Amino acid sequence: MTNWIKLLEEKEDEIKERLEQLYEKACNPNTTDHRLTFALVMDEEGYINEETSTGNTIDGKVWEGKAIYVGAITEFNPLNFEEEEKEFIFDSLRDEEKESYLKWRTEDTIPISVYDVIDWNEETGNRLLNNYIDDVVSCNAPEFAEEEFNRIYDEQIIKRQEKEISKQG
């Protein structure tokens, strides 16, 4: 029987690094309603494989008990946080850009967004979009990796305890 806890402990740094990469991949401003899920699967040898799916699927080795999921995340649009995005835009635009952008805006009914800035000036808007995504990833990916690893590790401890209890009684 595989000692998943020991394997998780041995592979902790690699798993966390790979989870940060998954977070970056999932951070997609062009995501649609058909979102992808990115997952990491670790087999009994400690080999970690990345999988991408669009629905409720399960890896064959996980199904057979020969591997476990060590993390997963579904695509998300980082631009869905209107107030944060607006603040980021105004903090990132140079004074002359900000002035020109605000003059260009003709309607207050359209929310201020990176896409609105792209409509105004594609080069500036794309610069802001890339910087915003980099900012979201660098701020949130390490925390996501830590939390996801701890969740998986705790799951394995609980499973081990449940097995020991079932053996006793």
ZAROLUM-531018 format. One record per atom (N, C-alpha, C): x negated, y negated, z negated; residue number from 1. Coordinates in nm, 4 decimals, decimal comma. Atoms other than C-alpha are relative to their C-alpha. Layout:
// residues N
c1  c2  c3  mimi
X  Y  Z  NUM $
...
// end
This chain:
// residues 169
c1  c2  c3  mimi
-0,0839  0,1184  0,0000  1 $
0,0000  0,0000  0,0000  1 $
-0,0887  -0,1252  0,0000  1 $
0,0806  0,1212  -0,0156  2 $
-0,1346  -0,3414  0,0982  2 $
0,0161  -0,0922  -0,1200  2 $
-0,0014  0,0982  0,1089  3 $
-0,2287  -0,5818  -0,1783  3 $
0,0047  -0,1389  0,0646  3 $
-0,0189  0,1274  -0,0690  4 $
-0,0819  -0,8955  -0,0181  4 $
-0,0529  -0,1172  -0,0824  4 $
0,0466  0,1097  0,0860  5 $
-0,1682  -1,1147  -0,3168  5 $
-0,1512  -0,0161  0,0153  5 $
0,1458  0,0055  -0,0162  6 $
-0,5367  -1,0242  -0,2874  6 $
-0,0362  -0,0570  0,1373  6 $
0,0273  0,0509  -0,1346  7 $
-0,5306  -1,0871  0,0890  7 $
0,0301  -0,1503  0,0088  7 $
-0,0332  0,1431  0,0006  8 $
-0,3577  -1,4228  0,0367  8 $
-0,1099  -0,0801  -0,0695  8 $
0,1060  0,0701  0,0728  9 $
-0,6219  -1,5229  -0,2171  9 $
-0,1272  -0,0079  0,0837  9 $
0,1211  -0,0022  -0,0829  10 $
-0,9042  -1,4185  0,0177  10 $
0,0123  -0,0935  0,1198  10 $
-0,0223  0,0769  -0,1227  11 $
-0,7510  -1,6020  0,3133  11 $
0,0605  -0,1389  -0,0254  11 $
-0,0698  0,1244  0,0353  12 $
-0,6151  -1,9074  0,1279  12 $
-0,0449  -0,1206  0,0831  12 $
0,0493  0,1175  -0,0739  13 $
-0,8386  -2,1689  0,2945  13 $
0,0378  0,0068  0,1473  13 $
-0,0351  -0,0162  -0,1412  14 $
-0,7839  -2,0297  0,6436  14 $
0,1498  -0,0190  0,0213  14 $
-0,1457  0,0131  -0,0125  15 $
-0,4076  -2,0049  0,5898  15 $
0,0406  -0,1462  -0,0101  15 $
-0,0359  0,1418  0,0165  16 $
-0,3840  -2,3633  0,4660  16 $
-0,0432  -0,0828  0,1204  16 $
0,0469  0,0722  -0,1191  17 $
-0,5919  -2,4900  0,7569  17 $
0,0930  0,0270  0,1187  17 $
-0,0895  -0,0362  -0,1106  18 $
-0,3715  -2,3027  1,0035  18 $
0,1398  -0,0586  -0,0205  18 $
-0,1300  0,0612  0,0283  19 $
-0,0569  -2,4315  0,8288  19 $
-0,0009  -0,1490  0,0346  19 $
0,0113  0,1413  -0,0385  20 $
-0,1799  -2,7886  0,8757  20 $
0,0090  -0,0138  0,1516  20 $
-0,0074  0,0023  -0,1466  21 $
-0,2242  -2,7126  1,2464  21 $
0,1432  0,0249  0,0478  21 $
-0,1412  -0,0244  -0,0351  22 $
0,1312  -2,5743  1,2600  22 $
0,0827  -0,1254  -0,0213  22 $
-0,0746  0,1231  0,0296  23 $
0,2623  -2,8929  1,0996  23 $
-0,0200  -0,1007  0,1129  23 $
0,0294  0,0943  -0,1090  24 $
0,0881  -3,1015  1,3644  24 $
0,0737  0,0405  0,1273  24 $
-0,0686  -0,0495  -0,1188  25 $
0,2323  -2,8826  1,6405  25 $
0,1514  -0,0240  -0,0091  25 $
-0,1444  0,0148  0,0196  26 $
0,5837  -2,9073  1,4924  26 $
0,0442  -0,1462  0,0041  26 $
-0,0291  0,1431  0,0003  27 $
0,5649  -3,2886  1,4756  27 $
0,0137  -0,0459  0,1456  27 $
-0,0226  0,0209  -0,1426  28 $
0,7236  -3,3537  1,8148  28 $
0,1103  -0,1026  0,0235  28 $
-0,1026  0,1023  -0,0220  29 $
0,9010  -3,6796  1,9050  29 $
0,0916  0,0315  0,1176  29 $
-0,0822  -0,0360  -0,1158  30 $
1,0401  -3,5126  2,2182  30 $
0,0821  0,1258  -0,0237  30 $
-0,0734  -0,1221  0,0298  31 $
1,2090  -3,2246  2,0402  31 $
0,1470  -0,0143  0,0391  31 $
-0,1410  -0,0017  -0,0397  32 $
1,5563  -3,1254  2,1534  32 $
0,0793  0,0789  -0,1038  32 $
-0,0819  -0,0814  0,0897  33 $
1,8430  -2,9389  1,9900  33 $
-0,0475  0,1453  -0,0033  33 $
0,0519  -0,1366  -0,0068  34 $
1,6683  -2,6153  2,0939  34 $
-0,1425  -0,0018  -0,0542  34 $
0,1303  0,0167  0,0639  35 $
1,3847  -2,6455  1,8488  35 $
-0,0744  0,1321  -0,0116  35 $
0,0864  -0,1158  0,0164  36 $
1,0933  -2,4090  1,8313  36 $
-0,0367  0,0162  -0,1470  36 $
0,0522  -0,0284  0,1332  37 $
0,9830  -2,2415  1,5119  37 $
-0,1384  0,0612  0,0180  37 $
0,1373  -0,0488  -0,0028  38 $
0,6125  -2,1862  1,4583  38 $
-0,0246  0,0743  -0,1300  38 $
0,0229  -0,0808  0,1194  39 $
0,5072  -1,9117  1,2180  39 $
-0,1388  0,0629  0,0048  39 $
0,1250  -0,0733  0,0133  40 $
0,1918  -1,7463  1,0905  40 $
0,0317  0,1354  -0,0616  40 $
-0,0193  -0,1374  0,0468  41 $
0,1871  -1,3693  1,0413  41 $
-0,1371  0,0572  -0,0339  41 $
0,1253  -0,0642  0,0401  42 $
-0,0873  -1,1907  0,8473  42 $
0,0237  0,1503  -0,0100  42 $
-0,0147  -0,1454  0,0057  43 $
-0,1354  -0,8193  0,9005  43 $
-0,0825  0,0581  -0,1148  43 $
0,0657  -0,0698  0,1107  44 $
-0,2794  -0,5590  0,6625  44 $
-0,1520  -0,0171  -0,0010  44 $
0,1452  0,0191  -0,0103  45 $
-0,6335  -0,6301  0,7871  45 $
-0,0395  -0,1449  -0,0331  45 $
0,0273  0,1402  0,0277  46 $
-0,6012  -1,0016  0,7072  46 $
-0,0068  -0,0862  0,1250  46 $
-0,0009  0,0763  -0,1247  47 $
-0,5766  -1,1054  1,0731  47 $
0,1256  -0,0871  0,0027  47 $
-0,1120  0,0950  -0,0012  48 $
-0,3562  -1,4141  1,1111  48 $
0,0311  -0,0368  0,1440  48 $
-0,0471  0,0251  -0,1352  49 $
-0,1533  -1,4549  1,4274  49 $
0,1085  -0,1080  -0,0030  49 $
-0,1048  0,1022  -0,0102  50 $
0,0582  -1,7529  1,5333  50 $
0,1080  0,0473  0,0960  50 $
-0,1134  -0,0362  -0,0849  51 $
0,4046  -1,6920  1,6740  51 $
0,0884  -0,1221  0,0209  51 $
-0,0951  0,1061  -0,0313  52 $
0,6519  -1,9246  1,8414  52 $
0,1306  0,0668  0,0399  52 $
-0,1299  -0,0583  -0,0341  53 $
1,0229  -1,8477  1,8593  53 $
0,1054  -0,1103  0,0092  53 $
-0,1101  0,0951  -0,0134  54 $
1,3514  -2,0170  1,9398  54 $
0,1237  0,0419  -0,0773  54 $
-0,1191  -0,0463  0,0691  55 $
1,5880  -1,8199  1,7240  55 $
-0,0334  0,0896  -0,1158  55 $
0,0182  -0,0918  0,1121  56 $
1,6347  -1,5646  1,4531  56 $
-0,0654  0,1281  0,0496  56 $
0,0739  -0,1189  -0,0396  57 $
1,3646  -1,3148  1,5338  57 $
-0,0909  0,0399  -0,1157  57 $
0,0943  -0,0457  0,1027  58 $
1,1320  -1,1072  1,3213  58 $
-0,1117  0,0754  0,0700  58 $
0,1162  -0,0684  -0,0538  59 $
0,7844  -0,9878  1,4026  59 $
0,0108  0,1496  -0,0282  59 $
-0,0088  -0,1452  0,0143  60 $
0,7650  -0,6110  1,4573  60 $
-0,0790  0,0536  -0,1179  60 $
0,0817  -0,0474  0,1121  61 $
0,4826  -0,5613  1,2082  61 $
0,0604  -0,0417  -0,1343  61 $
-0,0667  0,0429  0,1233  62 $
0,6713  -0,7644  0,9465  62 $
0,1174  0,0934  -0,0273  62 $
-0,1153  -0,0895  0,0125  63 $
0,9787  -0,5492  1,0102  63 $
-0,0422  0,1366  -0,0547  63 $
0,0503  -0,1307  0,0428  64 $
0,7682  -0,2346  0,9574  64 $
-0,0693  -0,0058  -0,1361  64 $
0,0683  0,0140  0,1281  65 $
0,6120  -0,3740  0,6388  65 $
-0,1512  -0,0005  0,0125  65 $
0,1438  -0,0014  -0,0240  66 $
0,2662  -0,3887  0,7976  66 $
-0,0589  -0,1407  0,0115  66 $
0,0447  0,1395  -0,0061  67 $
0,2459  -0,7704  0,7944  67 $
0,1000  -0,0842  -0,0793  67 $
-0,0903  0,0941  0,0675  68 $
0,3949  -1,0705  0,6141  68 $
-0,0107  -0,1361  0,0680  68 $
0,0062  0,1389  -0,0437  69 $
0,4852  -1,4221  0,7141  69 $
-0,0748  -0,0785  -0,1067  69 $
0,0743  0,0823  0,0949  70 $
0,2424  -1,6666  0,5556  70 $
0,0298  -0,1483  0,0212  70 $
-0,0436  0,1376  -0,0175  71 $
0,4226  -1,9808  0,6660  71 $
0,0764  -0,0174  0,1288  71 $
-0,0780  0,0308  -0,1200  72 $
0,6665  -2,1264  0,9138  72 $
0,0516  -0,1426  -0,0097  72 $
-0,0573  0,1343  -0,0067  73 $
0,7954  -2,4626  1,0276  73 $
0,0704  -0,0152  0,1343  73 $
-0,0759  0,0267  -0,1209  74 $
1,0531  -2,5754  1,2808  74 $
-0,0330  -0,1408  0,0484  74 $
0,0271  0,1315  -0,0585  75 $
0,9894  -2,8638  1,5198  75 $
0,0875  -0,1069  -0,0632  75 $
-0,0773  0,1133  0,0511  76 $
1,0982  -3,2017  1,3911  76 $
-0,0475  -0,1270  0,0685  76 $
0,0321  0,1291  -0,0598  77 $
1,1086  -3,5537  1,5255  77 $
-0,0425  -0,0952  -0,1117  77 $
0,0469  0,0886  0,1074  78 $
0,8931  -3,7796  1,3048  78 $
0,0598  -0,1399  0,0092  78 $
-0,0558  0,1335  -0,0185  79 $
1,0754  -4,0811  1,4434  79 $
0,1441  -0,0098  -0,0515  79 $
-0,1359  0,0019  0,0540  80 $
1,3990  -3,9971  1,2609  80 $
0,0104  -0,0748  -0,1320  80 $
0,0012  0,0732  0,1263  81 $
1,3072  -4,2178  0,9672  81 $
-0,0044  -0,1487  0,0323  81 $
-0,0118  0,1332  -0,0593  82 $
1,4315  -4,5547  1,0906  82 $
-0,0732  -0,1096  -0,0770  82 $
0,0636  0,1073  0,0771  83 $
1,3136  -4,7786  0,8056  83 $
-0,1513  0,0137  -0,0022  83 $
0,1446  -0,0223  -0,0018  84 $
0,9679  -4,6199  0,7874  84 $
-0,0578  -0,0355  0,1360  84 $
0,0463  0,0269  -0,1359  85 $
0,9340  -4,6434  1,1637  85 $
-0,0060  -0,1510  0,0253  85 $
-0,0053  0,1453  -0,0191  86 $
1,0372  -5,0094  1,1679  86 $
-0,1145  -0,0677  -0,0752  86 $
0,1093  0,0562  0,0799  87 $
0,7914  -5,0930  0,8894  87 $
-0,1347  0,0290  0,0658  87 $
0,1239  -0,0365  -0,0668  88 $
0,5155  -4,9047  1,0696  88 $
-0,0226  -0,0871  0,1235  88 $
0,0115  0,0811  -0,1222  89 $
0,5871  -5,0939  1,3935  89 $
-0,0484  -0,1405  -0,0337  89 $
0,0366  0,1379  0,0322  90 $
0,5682  -5,4355  1,2307  90 $
-0,1372  -0,0098  -0,0664  90 $
0,1349  -0,0003  0,0580  91 $
0,2565  -5,3412  1,0349  91 $
-0,1063  0,0239  0,1072  91 $
0,0972  -0,0400  -0,1018  92 $
0,0896  -5,2088  1,3530  92 $
-0,0148  -0,0996  0,1146  92 $
0,0086  0,0966  -0,1096  93 $
0,1714  -5,4785  1,6056  93 $
-0,0886  -0,1171  -0,0404  93 $
0,0777  0,1218  0,0235  94 $
-0,0755  -5,7612  1,6350  94 $
0,0967  -0,1177  0,0007  94 $
-0,0906  0,1155  0,0111  95 $
0,0727  -6,1047  1,5662  95 $
0,0568  -0,0423  0,1343  95 $
-0,0483  0,0425  -0,1315  96 $
0,0932  -6,1998  1,9346  96 $
0,0924  0,1055  0,0612  96 $
-0,0882  -0,1063  -0,0493  97 $
0,2460  -5,8596  2,0204  97 $
0,1355  -0,0067  -0,0695  97 $
-0,1238  0,0077  0,0772  98 $
0,5017  -5,8930  1,7441  98 $
0,0874  -0,1149  0,0499  98 $
-0,0732  0,1176  -0,0472  99 $
0,6012  -6,2404  1,8614  99 $
0,0602  0,0252  0,1380  99 $
-0,0472  -0,0287  -0,1355  100 $
0,6292  -6,1306  2,2254  100 $
0,1109  0,1046  -0,0012  100 $
-0,1012  -0,1058  0,0097  101 $
0,8248  -5,8180  2,1333  101 $
0,1322  -0,0561  -0,0511  101 $
-0,1239  0,0551  0,0565  102 $
1,0759  -6,0080  1,9213  102 $
0,0682  -0,0964  0,0969  102 $
-0,0590  0,0871  -0,1033  103 $
1,1264  -6,2641  2,2007  103 $
0,0672  0,0836  0,1085  103 $
-0,0518  -0,0884  -0,1044  104 $
1,1834  -5,9800  2,4476  104 $
0,1334  0,0632  -0,0405  104 $
-0,1233  -0,0653  0,0475  105 $
1,4543  -5,8205  2,2319  105 $
0,1172  -0,0948  0,0190  105 $
-0,1160  0,0855  -0,0258  106 $
1,7876  -5,9545  2,3480  106 $
0,1200  0,0393  -0,0843  106 $
-0,1151  -0,0474  0,0777  107 $
2,0224  -5,7452  2,1370  107 $
-0,0453  0,0505  -0,1361  107 $
0,0291  -0,0501  0,1342  108 $
2,0176  -5,6910  1,7631  108 $
0,0681  0,1338  -0,0267  108 $
-0,0720  -0,1259  0,0209  109 $
2,2448  -5,3910  1,8082  109 $
-0,0868  0,1214  0,0281  109 $
0,0909  -0,1100  -0,0288  110 $
1,9601  -5,1770  1,9414  110 $
-0,1009  0,0078  -0,1139  110 $
0,0936  -0,0101  0,1125  111 $
1,7547  -5,0441  1,6504  111 $
-0,1442  -0,0195  0,0461  111 $
0,1428  0,0131  -0,0266  112 $
1,3890  -5,1360  1,6376  112 $
-0,0609  0,1386  -0,0149  112 $
0,0591  -0,1339  0,0013  113 $
1,2033  -4,8197  1,7270  113 $
-0,1222  0,0014  0,0908  113 $
0,1158  -0,0149  -0,0876  114 $
0,8871  -4,6987  1,8935  114 $
0,0460  0,0060  0,1451  114 $
-0,0491  -0,0103  -0,1372  115 $
1,0960  -4,6161  2,2014  115 $
0,0419  -0,1365  0,0543  115 $
-0,0336  0,1363  -0,0403  116 $
1,2226  -4,9736  2,2093  116 $
-0,1281  -0,0759  0,0356  116 $
0,1288  0,0634  -0,0292  117 $
0,8607  -5,0931  2,1962  117 $
-0,0546  0,0529  0,1327  117 $
0,0450  -0,0574  -0,1278  118 $
0,7773  -4,8530  2,4837  118 $
0,0742  -0,0658  0,1160  118 $
-0,0774  0,0689  -0,1041  119 $
1,0592  -5,0103  2,6862  119 $
-0,0550  -0,1404  0,0242  119 $
0,0556  0,1359  -0,0117  120 $
0,9054  -5,3510  2,6157  120 $
-0,1388  0,0029  0,0631  120 $
0,1378  -0,0070  -0,0478  121 $
0,5412  -5,2521  2,6762  121 $
-0,0473  0,1434  -0,0195  121 $
0,0290  -0,1439  0,0074  122 $
0,4588  -4,8926  2,7595  122 $
-0,1348  0,0298  -0,0673  122 $
0,1331  -0,0254  0,0569  123 $
0,0885  -4,9109  2,6697  123 $
0,0004  -0,0216  -0,1514  123 $
-0,0070  0,0295  0,1440  124 $
0,1524  -5,0722  2,3310  124 $
0,0875  0,1022  -0,0713  124 $
-0,0915  -0,0966  0,0605  125 $
0,4446  -4,8408  2,2598  125 $
-0,0626  0,1370  -0,0154  125 $
0,0665  -0,1313  0,0080  126 $
0,2451  -4,5275  2,3385  126 $
-0,1116  -0,0007  -0,1033  126 $
0,1025  0,0117  0,1036  127 $
-0,0401  -4,6523  2,1207  127 $
0,0636  0,0139  -0,1379  127 $
-0,0694  -0,0089  0,1288  128 $
0,2054  -4,6988  1,8330  128 $
0,0521  0,1410  -0,0253  128 $
-0,0535  -0,1356  0,0143  129 $
0,3661  -4,3588  1,8969  129 $
-0,1107  0,0962  -0,0441  129 $
0,1118  -0,0889  0,0354  130 $
0,0316  -4,1779  1,8849  130 $
-0,0514  -0,0294  -0,1401  130 $
0,0459  0,0367  0,1341  131 $
-0,0786  -4,3707  1,5753  131 $
0,0996  0,0435  -0,1064  131 $
-0,1037  -0,0385  0,0967  132 $
0,2542  -4,3025  1,4035  132 $
-0,0040  0,1504  -0,0254  132 $
0,0065  -0,1462  0,0150  133 $
0,2332  -3,9290  1,4705  133 $
-0,1253  0,0388  -0,0776  133 $
0,1239  -0,0281  0,0737  134 $
-0,1290  -3,9211  1,3526  134 $
0,0166  -0,0322  -0,1476  134 $
-0,0227  0,0423  0,1381  135 $
-0,0228  -4,1068  1,0374  135 $
0,0902  0,0998  -0,0737  135 $
-0,0930  -0,0966  0,0604  136 $
0,2690  -3,8703  0,9682  136 $
-0,0727  0,1317  -0,0282  136 $
0,0700  -0,1270  0,0150  137 $
0,0500  -3,5637  1,0221  137 $
-0,1048  -0,0091  -0,1098  137 $
0,1080  0,0079  0,0987  138 $
-0,2464  -3,6847  0,8170  138 $
0,0538  -0,0181  -0,1415  138 $
-0,0586  0,0203  0,1331  139 $
-0,0206  -3,7888  0,5292  139 $
0,0725  0,1242  -0,0517  139 $
-0,0914  -0,1054  0,0436  140 $
0,2071  -3,4852  0,5226  140 $
-0,0490  0,1429  0,0204  140 $
0,0426  -0,1376  -0,0301  141 $
0,0263  -3,1817  0,6681  141 $
-0,0678  0,0694  -0,1175  141 $
0,0630  -0,0699  0,1130  142 $
-0,1962  -3,1080  0,3653  142 $
0,1005  0,0389  -0,1088  142 $
-0,1027  -0,0298  0,1009  143 $
0,1009  -3,1271  0,1284  143 $
0,0890  0,1153  0,0461  143 $
-0,0803  -0,1096  -0,0547  144 $
0,3096  -2,9048  0,3570  144 $
-0,0748  0,1326  -0,0144  144 $
0,0798  -0,1229  0,0053  145 $
0,0268  -2,6478  0,3753  145 $
-0,0082  0,0530  -0,1428  145 $
0,0101  -0,0398  0,1413  146 $
-0,0162  -2,6430  -0,0023  146 $
0,1326  0,0579  -0,0498  146 $
-0,1318  -0,0453  0,0463  147 $
0,3573  -2,6095  -0,0718  147 $
0,0415  0,1308  0,0657  147 $
-0,0384  -0,1223  -0,0716  148 $
0,4125  -2,3443  0,1950  148 $
-0,0827  0,1190  -0,0483  148 $
0,0850  -0,1084  0,0510  149 $
0,1153  -2,1376  0,0764  149 $
0,0485  0,0430  -0,1389  149 $
-0,0453  -0,0319  0,1355  150 $
0,2342  -2,1586  -0,2859  150 $
0,1336  0,0741  0,0016  150 $
-0,1301  -0,0670  -0,0114  151 $
0,5868  -2,0560  -0,1811  151 $
-0,0199  0,1473  0,0375  151 $
0,0257  -0,1372  -0,0450  152 $
0,4573  -1,7467  0,0006  152 $
-0,0697  0,0803  -0,1101  152 $
0,0737  -0,0673  0,1080  153 $
0,2176  -1,6594  -0,2831  153 $
0,0962  0,0369  -0,1131  153 $
-0,0980  -0,0263  0,1059  154 $
0,4963  -1,6908  -0,5425  154 $
0,0968  0,1111  0,0405  154 $
-0,0881  -0,1061  -0,0506  155 $
0,7223  -1,4724  -0,3249  155 $
-0,0647  0,1374  -0,0196  155 $
0,0706  -0,1272  0,0120  156 $
0,4596  -1,1983  -0,3266  156 $
-0,0135  0,0424  -0,1464  156 $
0,0080  -0,0313  0,1437  157 $
0,4174  -1,2191  -0,7054  157 $
0,1355  0,0525  -0,0484  157 $
-0,1347  -0,0433  0,0398  158 $
0,7952  -1,1896  -0,7513  158 $
0,0274  0,1410  0,0534  158 $
-0,0209  -0,1337  -0,0573  159 $
0,8083  -0,8893  -0,5149  159 $
-0,0773  0,1065  -0,0781  159 $
0,0798  -0,0951  0,0773  160 $
0,5284  -0,7206  -0,7078  160 $
0,0663  0,0276  -0,1351  160 $
-0,0657  -0,0165  0,1298  161 $
0,7073  -0,7821  -1,0406  161 $
0,1273  0,0823  0,0134  161 $
-0,1228  -0,0769  -0,0219  162 $
1,0341  -0,6465  -0,8989  162 $
-0,0315  0,1484  0,0200  162 $
0,0383  -0,1396  -0,0210  163 $
0,8575  -0,3284  -0,7847  163 $
-0,0409  0,0663  -0,1301  163 $
0,0421  -0,0556  0,1284  164 $
0,6993  -0,2790  -1,1273  164 $
0,1197  0,0241  -0,0909  164 $
-0,1207  -0,0175  0,0820  165 $
1,0363  -0,3262  -1,2996  165 $
0,0804  0,1187  0,0488  165 $
-0,0787  -0,1122  -0,0541  166 $
1,2081  -0,0816  -1,0646  166 $
-0,0670  0,1353  -0,0286  166 $
0,0706  -0,1221  0,0345  167 $
0,9374  0,1787  -1,1358  167 $
0,0249  0,0403  -0,1452  167 $
-0,0198  -0,0255  0,1428  168 $
0,9971  0,1445  -1,5118  168 $
0,1407  0,0490  -0,0321  168 $
-0,1352  -0,0292  0,0425  169 $
1,3666  0,1784  -1,5089  169 $
0,0822  0,0725  0,0924  169 $
// end
